[in-house]
Every structure is written in structure tokens, then in C-alpha cells.
Amino acid sequence: MSKVCQVTGRKRMKGNNVAHSKLRTKRDFSLNLKNKKFWSEEEQRFITLKVSCKGIREIEKNGLEATLKKAKKAGLVNLV
């Protein structure tokens, strides 16, 4: 599975390492992804998601069900 947040849709970014001599080489900016289990009151089970820390804060703020509904509408998460 790729390094994409299942809640926000954020991906890794490409950029440059810049040396003191202004020489530029390509690099990746990785996400702070975590595999985290959330308890779903609606389904009475744990749901495991690969989320960034920004996604975890969004779930804590808006609730799991509302955030999953928004992510499914955007096509980011597909749960059984």
C-alpha cells in the first residue's frame, strides 16, 4: 500500500536538498503516517486506518463517523 493518508488524502512531496553551494538534488518529504485502530460505535468494531497526524486530529475534532463519511465521498477510503 502506498504512503497516502486515508482520511486527508495527503501524499509525499518532492523537493530539493540545497547545499551551501546552491547545488540541488532531489529528495522526498515523507508523511508522518501511523497505522491506528479507532473504535466505531456505529459498527461496534475496531477500524484500522493508515492516517497522518493531521488526520488523527481531524477524527478527534469531527468524530470518526463524520470523517469516514467525508473520506468515502472523496474516494479516499474503502471499508467493507
Phi and psi in radians as a Rosetta constraint file:
Dihedral C 1 N 2 CA 2 C 2 CIRCULARHARMONIC -1.395 0.35
Dihedral N 2 CA 2 C 2 N 3 CIRCULARHARMONIC 2.974 0.35
Dihedral C 2 N 3 CA 3 C 3 CIRCULARHARMONIC -1.541 0.35
Dihedral N 3 CA 3 C 3 N 4 CIRCULARHARMONIC 1.362 0.35
Dihedral C 3 N 4 CA 4 C 4 CIRCULARHARMONIC -2.330 0.35
Dihedral N 4 CA 4 C 4 N 5 CIRCULARHARMONIC 2.362 0.35
Dihedral C 4 N 5 CA 5 C 5 CIRCULARHARMONIC -1.260 0.35
Dihedral N 5 CA 5 C 5 N 6 CIRCULARHARMONIC 2.284 0.35
Dihedral C 5 N 6 CA 6 C 6 CIRCULARHARMONIC -1.384 0.35
Dihedral N 6 CA 6 C 6 N 7 CIRCULARHARMONIC -0.143 0.35
Dihedral C 6 N 7 CA 7 C 7 CIRCULARHARMONIC -1.804 0.35
Dihedral N 7 CA 7 C 7 N 8 CIRCULARHARMONIC -0.871 0.35
Dihedral C 7 N 8 CA 8 C 8 CIRCULARHARMONIC -1.681 0.35
Dihedral N 8 CA 8 C 8 N 9 CIRCULARHARMONIC -0.377 0.35
Dihedral C 8 N 9 CA 9 C 9 CIRCULARHARMONIC 1.429 0.35
Dihedral N 9 CA 9 C 9 N 10 CIRCULARHARMONIC 0.181 0.35
Dihedral C 9 N 10 CA 10 C 10 CIRCULARHARMONIC -1.217 0.35
Dihedral N 10 CA 10 C 10 N 11 CIRCULARHARMONIC 2.522 0.35
Dihedral C 10 N 11 CA 11 C 11 CIRCULARHARMONIC -2.185 0.35
Dihedral N 11 CA 11 C 11 N 12 CIRCULARHARMONIC 3.036 0.35
Dihedral C 11 N 12 CA 12 C 12 CIRCULARHARMONIC -1.218 0.35
Dihedral N 12 CA 12 C 12 N 13 CIRCULARHARMONIC 2.668 0.35
Dihedral C 12 N 13 CA 13 C 13 CIRCULARHARMONIC -1.964 0.35
Dihedral N 13 CA 13 C 13 N 14 CIRCULARHARMONIC 2.658 0.35
Dihedral C 13 N 14 CA 14 C 14 CIRCULARHARMONIC -1.722 0.35
Dihedral N 14 CA 14 C 14 N 15 CIRCULARHARMONIC 2.566 0.35
Dihedral C 14 N 15 CA 15 C 15 CIRCULARHARMONIC -2.800 0.35
Dihedral N 15 CA 15 C 15 N 16 CIRCULARHARMONIC -2.839 0.35
Dihedral C 15 N 16 CA 16 C 16 CIRCULARHARMONIC -2.186 0.35
Dihedral N 16 CA 16 C 16 N 17 CIRCULARHARMONIC 2.467 0.35
Dihedral C 16 N 17 CA 17 C 17 CIRCULARHARMONIC -1.469 0.35
Dihedral N 17 CA 17 C 17 N 18 CIRCULARHARMONIC 2.273 0.35
Dihedral C 17 N 18 CA 18 C 18 CIRCULARHARMONIC -2.002 0.35
Dihedral N 18 CA 18 C 18 N 19 CIRCULARHARMONIC 2.031 0.35
Dihedral C 18 N 19 CA 19 C 19 CIRCULARHARMONIC -1.384 0.35
Dihedral N 19 CA 19 C 19 N 20 CIRCULARHARMONIC 2.973 0.35
Dihedral C 19 N 20 CA 20 C 20 CIRCULARHARMONIC -1.052 0.35
Dihedral N 20 CA 20 C 20 N 21 CIRCULARHARMONIC -0.534 0.35
Dihedral C 20 N 21 CA 21 C 21 CIRCULARHARMONIC -1.480 0.35
Dihedral N 21 CA 21 C 21 N 22 CIRCULARHARMONIC 0.193 0.35
Dihedral C 21 N 22 CA 22 C 22 CIRCULARHARMONIC 1.175 0.35
Dihedral N 22 CA 22 C 22 N 23 CIRCULARHARMONIC 0.272 0.35
Dihedral C 22 N 23 CA 23 C 23 CIRCULARHARMONIC -1.280 0.35
Dihedral N 23 CA 23 C 23 N 24 CIRCULARHARMONIC 2.274 0.35
Dihedral C 23 N 24 CA 24 C 24 CIRCULARHARMONIC -1.955 0.35
Dihedral N 24 CA 24 C 24 N 25 CIRCULARHARMONIC 2.319 0.35
Dihedral C 24 N 25 CA 25 C 25 CIRCULARHARMONIC -2.248 0.35
Dihedral N 25 CA 25 C 25 N 26 CIRCULARHARMONIC 2.579 0.35
Dihedral C 25 N 26 CA 26 C 26 CIRCULARHARMONIC -1.235 0.35
Dihedral N 26 CA 26 C 26 N 27 CIRCULARHARMONIC 2.567 0.35
Dihedral C 26 N 27 CA 27 C 27 CIRCULARHARMONIC -2.620 0.35
Dihedral N 27 CA 27 C 27 N 28 CIRCULARHARMONIC 2.929 0.35
Dihedral C 27 N 28 CA 28 C 28 CIRCULARHARMONIC -1.939 0.35
Dihedral N 28 CA 28 C 28 N 29 CIRCULARHARMONIC 2.470 0.35
Dihedral C 28 N 29 CA 29 C 29 CIRCULARHARMONIC -1.795 0.35
Dihedral N 29 CA 29 C 29 N 30 CIRCULARHARMONIC 1.881 0.35
Dihedral C 29 N 30 CA 30 C 30 CIRCULARHARMONIC -1.448 0.35
Dihedral N 30 CA 30 C 30 N 31 CIRCULARHARMONIC 2.757 0.35
Dihedral C 30 N 31 CA 31 C 31 CIRCULARHARMONIC -1.480 0.35
Dihedral N 31 CA 31 C 31 N 32 CIRCULARHARMONIC 2.819 0.35
Dihedral C 31 N 32 CA 32 C 32 CIRCULARHARMONIC -1.629 0.35
Dihedral N 32 CA 32 C 32 N 33 CIRCULARHARMONIC 1.302 0.35
Dihedral C 32 N 33 CA 33 C 33 CIRCULARHARMONIC -1.557 0.35
Dihedral N 33 CA 33 C 33 N 34 CIRCULARHARMONIC 2.461 0.35
Dihedral C 33 N 34 CA 34 C 34 CIRCULARHARMONIC -2.295 0.35
Dihedral N 34 CA 34 C 34 N 35 CIRCULARHARMONIC 2.484 0.35
Dihedral C 34 N 35 CA 35 C 35 CIRCULARHARMONIC -1.538 0.35
Dihedral N 35 CA 35 C 35 N 36 CIRCULARHARMONIC 2.014 0.35
Dihedral C 35 N 36 CA 36 C 36 CIRCULARHARMONIC -2.314 0.35
Dihedral N 36 CA 36 C 36 N 37 CIRCULARHARMONIC 2.456 0.35
Dihedral C 36 N 37 CA 37 C 37 CIRCULARHARMONIC -1.724 0.35
Dihedral N 37 CA 37 C 37 N 38 CIRCULARHARMONIC 2.309 0.35
Dihedral C 37 N 38 CA 38 C 38 CIRCULARHARMONIC -2.087 0.35
Dihedral N 38 CA 38 C 38 N 39 CIRCULARHARMONIC 2.465 0.35
Dihedral C 38 N 39 CA 39 C 39 CIRCULARHARMONIC -1.501 0.35
Dihedral N 39 CA 39 C 39 N 40 CIRCULARHARMONIC 2.199 0.35
Dihedral C 39 N 40 CA 40 C 40 CIRCULARHARMONIC -1.755 0.35
Dihedral N 40 CA 40 C 40 N 41 CIRCULARHARMONIC 1.976 0.35
Dihedral C 40 N 41 CA 41 C 41 CIRCULARHARMONIC -1.178 0.35
Dihedral N 41 CA 41 C 41 N 42 CIRCULARHARMONIC -0.598 0.35
Dihedral C 41 N 42 CA 42 C 42 CIRCULARHARMONIC -1.146 0.35
Dihedral N 42 CA 42 C 42 N 43 CIRCULARHARMONIC -0.750 0.35
Dihedral C 42 N 43 CA 43 C 43 CIRCULARHARMONIC -1.716 0.35
Dihedral N 43 CA 43 C 43 N 44 CIRCULARHARMONIC -0.130 0.35
Dihedral C 43 N 44 CA 44 C 44 CIRCULARHARMONIC 0.969 0.35
Dihedral N 44 CA 44 C 44 N 45 CIRCULARHARMONIC 0.829 0.35
Dihedral C 44 N 45 CA 45 C 45 CIRCULARHARMONIC -2.727 0.35
Dihedral N 45 CA 45 C 45 N 46 CIRCULARHARMONIC 2.894 0.35
Dihedral C 45 N 46 CA 46 C 46 CIRCULARHARMONIC -1.476 0.35
Dihedral N 46 CA 46 C 46 N 47 CIRCULARHARMONIC 2.485 0.35
Dihedral C 46 N 47 CA 47 C 47 CIRCULARHARMONIC -2.095 0.35
Dihedral N 47 CA 47 C 47 N 48 CIRCULARHARMONIC 2.155 0.35
Dihedral C 47 N 48 CA 48 C 48 CIRCULARHARMONIC -1.655 0.35
Dihedral N 48 CA 48 C 48 N 49 CIRCULARHARMONIC 2.207 0.35
Dihedral C 48 N 49 CA 49 C 49 CIRCULARHARMONIC -2.236 0.35
Dihedral N 49 CA 49 C 49 N 50 CIRCULARHARMONIC 2.617 0.35
Dihedral C 49 N 50 CA 50 C 50 CIRCULARHARMONIC -1.723 0.35
Dihedral N 50 CA 50 C 50 N 51 CIRCULARHARMONIC 1.789 0.35
Dihedral C 50 N 51 CA 51 C 51 CIRCULARHARMONIC -2.203 0.35
Dihedral N 51 CA 51 C 51 N 52 CIRCULARHARMONIC 2.659 0.35
Dihedral C 51 N 52 CA 52 C 52 CIRCULARHARMONIC -1.438 0.35
Dihedral N 52 CA 52 C 52 N 53 CIRCULARHARMONIC 2.947 0.35
Dihedral C 52 N 53 CA 53 C 53 CIRCULARHARMONIC -1.162 0.35
Dihedral N 53 CA 53 C 53 N 54 CIRCULARHARMONIC -0.530 0.35
Dihedral C 53 N 54 CA 54 C 54 CIRCULARHARMONIC -1.139 0.35
Dihedral N 54 CA 54 C 54 N 55 CIRCULARHARMONIC -0.658 0.35
Dihedral C 54 N 55 CA 55 C 55 CIRCULARHARMONIC -1.153 0.35
Dihedral N 55 CA 55 C 55 N 56 CIRCULARHARMONIC -0.643 0.35
Dihedral C 55 N 56 CA 56 C 56 CIRCULARHARMONIC -1.126 0.35
Dihedral N 56 CA 56 C 56 N 57 CIRCULARHARMONIC -0.733 0.35
Dihedral C 56 N 57 CA 57 C 57 CIRCULARHARMONIC -1.122 0.35
Dihedral N 57 CA 57 C 57 N 58 CIRCULARHARMONIC -0.645 0.35
Dihedral C 57 N 58 CA 58 C 58 CIRCULARHARMONIC -1.140 0.35
Dihedral N 58 CA 58 C 58 N 59 CIRCULARHARMONIC -0.697 0.35
Dihedral C 58 N 59 CA 59 C 59 CIRCULARHARMONIC -1.151 0.35
Dihedral N 59 CA 59 C 59 N 60 CIRCULARHARMONIC -0.716 0.35
Dihedral C 59 N 60 CA 60 C 60 CIRCULARHARMONIC -1.142 0.35
Dihedral N 60 CA 60 C 60 N 61 CIRCULARHARMONIC -0.595 0.35
Dihedral C 60 N 61 CA 61 C 61 CIRCULARHARMONIC -1.357 0.35
Dihedral N 61 CA 61 C 61 N 62 CIRCULARHARMONIC -0.851 0.35
Dihedral C 61 N 62 CA 62 C 62 CIRCULARHARMONIC -1.707 0.35
Dihedral N 62 CA 62 C 62 N 63 CIRCULARHARMONIC -0.261 0.35
Dihedral C 62 N 63 CA 63 C 63 CIRCULARHARMONIC 1.667 0.35
Dihedral N 63 CA 63 C 63 N 64 CIRCULARHARMONIC 2.676 0.35
Dihedral C 63 N 64 CA 64 C 64 CIRCULARHARMONIC -1.176 0.35
Dihedral N 64 CA 64 C 64 N 65 CIRCULARHARMONIC -0.807 0.35
Dihedral C 64 N 65 CA 65 C 65 CIRCULARHARMONIC -1.137 0.35
Dihedral N 65 CA 65 C 65 N 66 CIRCULARHARMONIC -0.762 0.35
Dihedral C 65 N 66 CA 66 C 66 CIRCULARHARMONIC -1.167 0.35
Dihedral N 66 CA 66 C 66 N 67 CIRCULARHARMONIC -0.675 0.35
Dihedral C 66 N 67 CA 67 C 67 CIRCULARHARMONIC -1.205 0.35
Dihedral N 67 CA 67 C 67 N 68 CIRCULARHARMONIC -0.709 0.35
Dihedral C 67 N 68 CA 68 C 68 CIRCULARHARMONIC -1.157 0.35
Dihedral N 68 CA 68 C 68 N 69 CIRCULARHARMONIC -0.658 0.35
Dihedral C 68 N 69 CA 69 C 69 CIRCULARHARMONIC -1.090 0.35
Dihedral N 69 CA 69 C 69 N 70 CIRCULARHARMONIC -0.733 0.35
Dihedral C 69 N 70 CA 70 C 70 CIRCULARHARMONIC -1.165 0.35
Dihedral N 70 CA 70 C 70 N 71 CIRCULARHARMONIC -0.688 0.35
Dihedral C 70 N 71 CA 71 C 71 CIRCULARHARMONIC -1.216 0.35
Dihedral N 71 CA 71 C 71 N 72 CIRCULARHARMONIC -0.655 0.35
Dihedral C 71 N 72 CA 72 C 72 CIRCULARHARMONIC -1.160 0.35
Dihedral N 72 CA 72 C 72 N 73 CIRCULARHARMONIC -0.664 0.35
Dihedral C 72 N 73 CA 73 C 73 CIRCULARHARMONIC -1.123 0.35
Dihedral N 73 CA 73 C 73 N 74 CIRCULARHARMONIC -0.614 0.35
Dihedral C 73 N 74 CA 74 C 74 CIRCULARHARMONIC -1.424 0.35
Dihedral N 74 CA 74 C 74 N 75 CIRCULARHARMONIC -0.153 0.35
Dihedral C 74 N 75 CA 75 C 75 CIRCULARHARMONIC 1.420 0.35
Dihedral N 75 CA 75 C 75 N 76 CIRCULARHARMONIC 0.417 0.35
Dihedral C 75 N 76 CA 76 C 76 CIRCULARHARMONIC -1.592 0.35
Dihedral N 76 CA 76 C 76 N 77 CIRCULARHARMONIC -0.557 0.35
Dihedral C 76 N 77 CA 77 C 77 CIRCULARHARMONIC -2.219 0.35
Dihedral N 77 CA 77 C 77 N 78 CIRCULARHARMONIC 2.462 0.35
Dihedral C 77 N 78 CA 78 C 78 CIRCULARHARMONIC -2.334 0.35
Dihedral N 78 CA 78 C 78 N 79 CIRCULARHARMONIC 1.774 0.35
Dihedral C 78 N 79 CA 79 C 79 CIRCULARHARMONIC -1.855 0.35
Dihedral N 79 CA 79 C 79 N 80 CIRCULARHARMONIC 2.655 0.35
